Amino acid sequence: MKGGERLEESLIHRAKNGNEQAFRLLIETYKEFVFKSVYGVLRNQKDAEDASQEVWIKIYTSLPSYEGQGFKTWISRIAVRHAIDCKRKKARRSEELVDEFAISIDTDTPKNYLVERSVLQKEQKQLVLKSLEQAPAAYRDVIEGYYIKEKTYQQLAEEHNVQVKTIEMKLYRARLWIRKHWKEEDFQ
């Protein structure tokens, strides 16, 4: 075992036993590495800085479960997973903002426009339902439930007797499939 590895293992052991100074030294040693791991996923300086702070909290709270399997690899795994979670949350928030914006536009428009828009939405839903038959069976129910019947993730999870994360992942994969196989002009 090299001197650097022994020092690292000593710091980890002391940090696991509550030594804050040892943990600070681990942060100093790996803060740039954690930031780069997070930034590689998020591609935004501010978001990566915030997420890096959260990663260090996760590392600290998870340290008792670390079993010497390669510290750099272990913290990298935590950092990348957290960054992916942050990216998903941000994408979900963006979708929610778009929905809220659409609702606010609806409340500010004349009634004729709303009637026309309602008819167009029904027509578009019919086109989507028709095209939905082409989608893989695993995605059909969640696409229809979420986009056509406008159910929440929670409602879909309860109906399918699965976790909300499973519904999120199915919708994510379904969106990827849709982007790849459906063209906008098919629905106009």
Backbone bond lengths (Angstrom), bond angles and torsions (degrees), N, CA, C in turn:
res aa  C-N    CA-C-N  psi(-1)  N-CA   C-N-CA  omega(-1)  CA-C   N-CA-C  phi
1 M - - - 1.455 - - 1.522 108.45 -
2 K 1.302 116.97 130.81 1.461 122.12 -179.11 1.518 110.14 -75.33
3 G 1.334 116.01 162.21 1.461 121.81 -179.66 1.514 113.04 -60.28
4 G 1.350 117.32 -40.53 1.460 122.02 179.77 1.522 111.92 -65.19
5 E 1.345 115.06 -38.63 1.470 119.36 179.49 1.525 110.45 -68.59
6 R 1.364 116.21 -38.97 1.469 119.77 178.69 1.522 110.14 -64.53
7 L 1.335 117.01 -40.84 1.460 120.92 179.19 1.521 110.03 -63.55
8 E 1.332 116.20 -44.27 1.465 120.70 178.89 1.526 110.62 -60.53
9 E 1.338 116.66 -48.10 1.465 120.48 179.55 1.525 111.16 -61.26
10 S 1.319 116.92 -38.19 1.459 121.13 177.62 1.526 111.01 -64.17
11 L 1.347 116.12 -43.75 1.469 120.24 177.88 1.531 110.91 -62.07
12 I 1.316 115.55 -43.94 1.461 120.25 -179.50 1.525 109.96 -62.34
13 H 1.327 116.42 -46.14 1.469 120.80 179.68 1.528 110.82 -59.96
14 R 1.325 116.68 -45.41 1.476 120.18 -179.73 1.524 110.87 -66.88
15 A 1.351 117.29 -39.86 1.468 120.73 179.12 1.527 110.39 -64.73
16 K 1.346 116.67 -38.91 1.463 120.48 177.73 1.530 111.16 -61.66
17 N 1.313 115.68 -29.58 1.463 120.95 -179.75 1.529 112.42 -91.27
18 G 1.342 116.62 13.55 1.456 119.97 173.35 1.513 116.50 94.42
19 N 1.310 118.28 7.07 1.468 120.70 -179.92 1.533 108.92 -78.17
20 E 1.333 116.00 106.57 1.463 121.32 -176.87 1.530 112.54 -66.42
21 Q 1.315 116.98 -36.03 1.463 120.55 179.32 1.534 110.42 -62.47
22 A 1.322 116.17 -41.09 1.465 119.96 178.43 1.530 109.93 -63.57
23 F 1.333 116.92 -40.96 1.467 119.52 178.93 1.529 110.62 -65.59
24 R 1.334 116.82 -40.95 1.477 119.44 177.16 1.525 111.06 -59.05
25 L 1.327 116.59 -39.08 1.469 119.81 178.71 1.537 110.74 -66.08
26 L 1.329 117.18 -36.28 1.460 120.03 175.75 1.530 110.09 -64.31
27 I 1.335 115.73 -41.45 1.471 119.59 177.64 1.522 110.07 -60.80
28 E 1.318 116.62 -47.31 1.474 120.78 179.98 1.522 110.73 -59.27
29 T 1.312 116.12 -40.02 1.459 120.75 -178.31 1.527 112.07 -68.19
30 Y 1.336 117.12 -39.49 1.463 120.81 -170.95 1.530 115.50 -114.83
31 K 1.326 118.14 5.34 1.469 118.24 -175.21 1.529 112.20 -62.07
32 E 1.314 117.76 -39.61 1.464 121.18 178.87 1.528 110.66 -66.37
33 F 1.328 116.45 -40.68 1.465 121.41 178.56 1.530 110.91 -62.52
34 V 1.339 116.91 -45.01 1.467 121.03 179.38 1.524 109.57 -63.68
35 F 1.331 116.92 -44.85 1.465 119.92 -179.54 1.532 110.58 -59.38
36 K 1.331 117.00 -46.04 1.468 120.17 -179.18 1.528 111.52 -64.00
37 S 1.328 116.92 -36.72 1.472 120.59 178.13 1.520 110.47 -63.45
38 V 1.333 116.16 -43.84 1.466 121.45 -179.28 1.525 110.49 -71.10
39 Y 1.314 116.80 -43.69 1.464 121.43 -179.12 1.530 111.08 -62.00
40 G 1.326 116.42 -34.50 1.457 120.85 178.95 1.522 112.52 -58.77
41 V 1.325 116.82 -28.61 1.458 121.43 179.01 1.527 110.88 -91.68
42 L 1.332 116.58 -46.33 1.466 120.61 -172.19 1.531 114.30 -83.31
43 R 1.320 117.37 -30.77 1.466 122.24 178.81 1.537 113.63 56.13
44 N 1.329 116.40 33.46 1.458 121.48 178.07 1.520 107.43 -146.10
45 Q 1.325 116.81 123.10 1.467 123.14 -174.72 1.532 112.03 -55.05
46 K 1.328 116.96 -53.65 1.472 121.36 -175.92 1.519 110.92 -64.11
47 D 1.329 116.80 -46.70 1.463 120.32 179.41 1.528 110.68 -61.55
48 A 1.321 116.70 -40.11 1.468 121.03 -179.55 1.530 110.64 -66.76
49 E 1.333 117.12 -37.96 1.464 119.84 177.60 1.523 110.77 -63.85
50 D 1.333 115.99 -46.74 1.469 120.29 179.33 1.528 110.86 -62.35
51 A 1.315 115.80 -46.64 1.462 120.32 -178.31 1.528 110.97 -64.67
52 S 1.323 117.51 -35.79 1.471 120.62 178.82 1.524 110.71 -61.39
53 Q 1.326 116.22 -41.37 1.467 120.14 177.46 1.532 110.16 -60.57
54 E 1.322 115.80 -43.95 1.463 120.60 -179.91 1.528 110.70 -65.72
55 V 1.327 116.50 -35.82 1.466 120.77 178.60 1.526 110.14 -62.58
56 W 1.331 117.14 -42.52 1.462 119.69 -179.58 1.521 111.50 -64.47
57 I 1.311 116.59 -33.45 1.469 119.26 175.29 1.529 109.41 -66.18
58 K 1.338 116.14 -42.96 1.470 119.80 178.28 1.526 110.96 -63.08
59 I 1.327 116.16 -41.50 1.466 119.67 179.20 1.529 109.60 -61.16
60 Y 1.319 116.08 -44.84 1.466 120.33 -178.72 1.524 111.12 -61.19
61 T 1.344 116.03 -45.74 1.465 118.92 -178.00 1.530 112.14 -73.29
62 S 1.333 117.24 -23.58 1.466 120.71 -179.94 1.522 112.69 -92.77
63 L 1.310 117.29 -9.07 1.463 121.51 -175.71 1.531 113.58 -52.46
64 P 1.334 120.30 -38.42 1.469 118.99 178.75 1.534 113.29 -59.83
65 S 1.312 117.70 -24.47 1.471 119.82 -179.54 1.534 112.44 -88.47
66 Y 1.338 117.55 -7.17 1.467 120.23 178.89 1.526 108.92 -68.38
67 E 1.331 116.41 131.33 1.462 120.80 -175.50 1.524 113.17 -124.42
68 G 1.312 117.79 34.47 1.460 120.58 174.31 1.513 115.15 73.20
69 Q 1.310 118.20 27.43 1.459 121.45 -177.10 1.527 113.09 -90.21
70 G 1.300 118.36 18.02 1.464 121.96 -177.48 1.515 109.30 104.80
71 F 1.310 115.95 97.07 1.461 120.98 -171.28 1.524 112.43 -62.09
72 K 1.318 116.93 -44.17 1.466 120.51 -178.08 1.530 110.74 -62.30
73 T 1.298 116.74 -42.14 1.472 121.52 178.02 1.524 109.88 -64.85
74 W 1.317 115.81 -42.59 1.461 121.96 -178.17 1.531 110.91 -62.58
75 I 1.342 117.31 -47.90 1.474 119.26 -179.62 1.526 110.94 -70.24
76 S 1.321 116.45 -31.19 1.465 120.02 177.44 1.524 109.82 -63.37
77 R 1.312 117.04 -43.17 1.463 121.67 179.24 1.530 110.31 -60.67
78 I 1.331 116.53 -45.28 1.472 120.66 179.02 1.529 109.94 -62.19
79 A 1.329 116.85 -44.78 1.469 121.35 -177.40 1.520 111.80 -63.39
80 V 1.314 117.12 -46.96 1.467 120.66 -177.16 1.529 110.86 -67.31
81 R 1.326 116.90 -42.91 1.483 119.39 177.92 1.524 111.02 -60.60
82 H 1.328 116.02 -43.50 1.465 119.14 -179.65 1.533 110.57 -64.77
83 A 1.325 116.68 -41.23 1.468 120.39 179.56 1.532 110.79 -62.91
84 I 1.320 116.79 -40.50 1.465 120.55 177.89 1.525 109.83 -63.37
85 D 1.332 116.89 -42.82 1.468 120.22 176.81 1.522 111.27 -60.14
86 C 1.331 116.76 -43.15 1.469 121.30 178.86 1.529 110.73 -61.51
87 K 1.319 115.81 -42.28 1.460 120.45 -179.49 1.531 110.66 -64.01
88 R 1.333 116.72 -41.44 1.469 120.66 178.10 1.527 110.91 -63.53
89 K 1.333 116.09 -44.25 1.466 119.82 179.74 1.522 110.65 -61.61
90 K 1.323 116.05 -41.45 1.465 119.84 -179.61 1.532 110.38 -65.11
91 A 1.326 117.20 -40.22 1.466 120.72 178.36 1.523 110.39 -64.41
92 R 1.339 116.96 -41.36 1.466 120.74 177.74 1.521 110.89 -62.67
93 R 1.336 116.53 -42.72 1.469 120.61 178.77 1.523 110.60 -62.47
94 S 1.326 117.07 -39.20 1.470 120.67 178.58 1.515 110.61 -62.58
95 E 1.341 116.50 -43.18 1.463 119.96 178.01 1.524 110.68 -62.13
96 E 1.335 116.78 -41.15 1.461 120.93 179.91 1.525 110.56 -64.89
97 L 1.340 116.84 -39.39 1.460 120.03 178.75 1.521 111.32 -64.68
98 V 1.324 116.24 -40.11 1.467 120.04 177.53 1.523 109.50 -61.91
99 D 1.341 116.21 -43.96 1.463 120.06 178.18 1.526 111.25 -61.10
100 E 1.338 116.95 -44.98 1.463 120.90 178.90 1.523 110.84 -62.14
101 F 1.333 116.85 -40.40 1.458 121.07 179.01 1.526 110.19 -62.69
102 A 1.327 115.86 -43.18 1.471 120.31 179.12 1.527 110.39 -62.22
103 I 1.317 117.05 -40.10 1.465 120.75 178.57 1.518 110.23 -65.01
104 S 1.341 117.31 -42.91 1.467 119.94 -178.96 1.528 110.91 -66.04
105 I 1.318 117.22 -33.44 1.472 120.11 176.67 1.526 108.92 -65.99
106 D 1.344 115.76 -42.95 1.459 120.01 -179.93 1.520 112.17 -56.91
107 T 1.320 117.69 -39.52 1.462 120.22 -176.07 1.525 112.49 -74.73
108 D 1.321 117.59 -14.79 1.460 120.98 -177.28 1.531 113.27 -104.13
109 T 1.325 118.04 6.42 1.462 119.95 -173.81 1.528 111.43 -109.05
110 P 1.329 116.44 158.58 1.473 120.70 179.50 1.529 111.41 -65.49
111 K 1.330 116.22 156.72 1.470 121.93 -176.50 1.531 112.23 -63.11
112 N 1.338 118.97 -37.04 1.469 121.06 179.92 1.524 110.92 -58.68
113 Y 1.318 114.26 -42.59 1.461 119.35 179.70 1.528 109.54 -62.94
114 L 1.338 117.02 -41.54 1.452 120.79 -178.86 1.527 111.58 -63.68
115 V 1.322 116.97 -40.63 1.468 120.84 178.51 1.529 109.35 -64.23
116 E 1.322 115.85 -47.10 1.463 120.89 179.46 1.530 110.42 -59.71
117 R 1.313 115.29 -44.25 1.464 120.05 -179.26 1.525 110.74 -64.59
118 S 1.310 117.15 -38.97 1.457 121.64 178.71 1.527 110.68 -61.88
119 V 1.317 117.41 -43.68 1.464 121.86 178.28 1.530 110.11 -63.01
120 L 1.330 116.01 -44.96 1.465 119.72 179.43 1.524 111.41 -63.22
121 Q 1.326 116.61 -38.71 1.463 119.86 179.07 1.526 110.64 -64.33
122 K 1.335 116.45 -40.65 1.468 119.61 178.30 1.522 110.49 -63.15
123 E 1.331 116.54 -42.99 1.464 120.37 178.51 1.523 110.39 -62.11
124 Q 1.325 115.36 -43.27 1.457 119.67 -178.73 1.535 110.08 -66.16
125 K 1.323 117.33 -38.85 1.465 119.72 176.93 1.517 110.63 -60.97
126 Q 1.348 116.58 -38.62 1.470 120.13 178.53 1.526 110.55 -63.88
127 L 1.335 116.98 -41.55 1.471 120.81 177.08 1.523 110.77 -62.68
128 V 1.324 115.45 -42.07 1.467 119.78 179.98 1.528 109.65 -64.64
129 L 1.335 117.09 -45.28 1.465 120.07 178.99 1.526 111.20 -58.48
130 K 1.334 116.08 -42.27 1.461 120.69 178.90 1.537 110.33 -62.85
131 S 1.325 116.31 -44.10 1.467 120.95 -179.78 1.519 112.10 -72.93
132 L 1.315 115.74 -23.75 1.455 121.08 -177.76 1.530 111.71 -61.17
133 E 1.326 115.99 -26.39 1.458 120.28 179.37 1.525 111.44 -61.29
134 Q 1.339 117.47 -24.16 1.469 122.12 179.58 1.525 111.79 -78.76
135 A 1.334 116.85 -22.21 1.465 121.44 -175.97 1.522 110.81 -68.75
136 P 1.329 116.46 150.09 1.467 119.24 175.80 1.531 110.22 -57.85
137 A 1.298 116.41 144.72 1.467 122.18 -176.29 1.530 111.80 -55.56
138 A 1.318 116.96 -35.10 1.465 120.66 -177.69 1.532 112.19 -63.50
139 Y 1.325 117.56 -23.84 1.468 121.21 -176.90 1.529 113.18 -100.40
140 R 1.338 116.26 -23.34 1.464 120.20 -172.72 1.518 113.45 -54.18
141 D 1.331 117.14 -50.71 1.465 120.69 -175.93 1.519 112.15 -61.65
142 V 1.330 117.28 -43.73 1.466 118.58 -177.89 1.523 111.68 -72.14
143 I 1.322 117.70 -36.21 1.470 120.51 177.47 1.526 109.09 -63.06
144 E 1.320 115.71 -49.37 1.459 119.46 -179.26 1.528 110.91 -64.31
145 G 1.318 116.33 -44.35 1.466 119.91 -178.94 1.514 112.88 -62.41
146 Y 1.332 115.84 -43.72 1.466 119.88 -175.38 1.528 112.19 -79.80
147 Y 1.337 116.90 -48.57 1.463 120.08 -172.64 1.535 113.77 -89.16
148 I 1.306 117.24 -34.58 1.462 119.38 -176.48 1.531 110.78 -92.18
149 K 1.324 116.12 -50.70 1.466 120.31 -178.05 1.529 112.51 -87.98
150 E 1.339 115.65 -6.08 1.469 123.61 175.35 1.522 113.00 55.50
151 K 1.326 115.63 45.81 1.466 121.23 176.91 1.518 109.45 -87.70
152 T 1.317 116.31 156.41 1.465 121.21 178.20 1.529 109.48 -81.89
153 Y 1.331 115.74 166.35 1.456 120.70 175.56 1.531 109.64 -57.54
154 Q 1.327 115.58 -42.41 1.460 121.47 -178.17 1.543 110.76 -61.57
155 Q 1.331 116.04 -45.97 1.457 119.50 179.36 1.530 111.32 -61.36
156 L 1.319 115.87 -43.41 1.469 119.83 179.60 1.530 110.93 -64.71
157 A 1.332 116.51 -40.64 1.467 120.75 179.60 1.526 110.25 -61.76
158 E 1.317 116.42 -43.26 1.461 120.27 179.76 1.533 110.82 -65.52
159 E 1.339 116.98 -42.52 1.469 120.86 179.61 1.523 112.16 -62.53
160 H 1.337 116.16 -39.70 1.467 120.24 -177.12 1.525 112.26 -91.87
161 N 1.346 115.76 -1.00 1.455 121.72 178.80 1.540 111.79 57.73
162 V 1.350 115.39 46.71 1.463 122.48 179.03 1.533 109.07 -134.54
163 Q 1.306 115.97 173.64 1.458 121.54 176.78 1.531 110.13 -75.27
164 V 1.340 116.27 155.51 1.471 121.67 178.01 1.532 109.58 -59.39
165 K 1.338 117.15 -37.90 1.473 121.31 179.80 1.530 110.73 -58.87
166 T 1.323 117.03 -35.08 1.464 120.86 179.51 1.525 109.79 -65.70
167 I 1.322 116.33 -41.81 1.473 120.53 178.03 1.520 109.70 -64.99
168 E 1.335 116.78 -43.58 1.472 120.50 178.78 1.525 110.08 -57.88
169 M 1.325 116.31 -44.73 1.467 120.28 -177.97 1.535 110.60 -67.14
170 K 1.340 117.27 -40.85 1.465 119.73 178.63 1.529 110.55 -63.06
171 L 1.338 116.38 -42.74 1.466 119.22 178.76 1.522 111.22 -65.51
172 Y 1.314 116.74 -38.24 1.465 120.63 178.17 1.528 109.58 -61.33
173 R 1.325 116.13 -47.75 1.472 120.24 -179.90 1.524 110.91 -67.03
174 A 1.331 115.52 -36.42 1.471 119.32 178.53 1.521 109.93 -64.01
175 R 1.339 117.47 -41.85 1.473 120.56 178.07 1.520 110.98 -61.45
176 L 1.335 116.43 -40.54 1.468 119.72 177.76 1.526 109.82 -62.18
177 W 1.329 117.05 -43.63 1.449 121.41 179.04 1.527 110.29 -62.20
178 I 1.332 116.50 -44.45 1.464 121.55 -179.83 1.521 110.53 -60.41
179 R 1.336 116.59 -47.57 1.472 119.97 -179.83 1.523 111.38 -58.55
180 K 1.321 115.58 -36.33 1.461 120.10 -176.64 1.532 112.06 -77.25
181 H 1.344 117.66 -35.22 1.457 120.56 -170.07 1.520 115.77 -107.61
182 W 1.309 118.65 -21.97 1.466 120.74 -178.15 1.507 110.13 -104.85
183 K 1.305 116.80 141.85 1.458 121.50 176.45 1.516 108.20 -112.58
184 E 1.322 116.37 145.66 1.462 121.23 -176.56 1.520 111.87 -58.72
185 E 1.321 116.64 -37.80 1.469 118.99 -177.38 1.538 112.32 -66.30
186 D 1.332 117.89 -17.13 1.456 120.63 176.01 1.534 112.05 -67.79
187 F 1.325 115.76 -17.13 1.467 120.45 -174.35 1.519 113.03 -115.04
188 Q 1.309 117.77 18.11 1.459 120.37 -179.37 1.504 110.85 -116.81
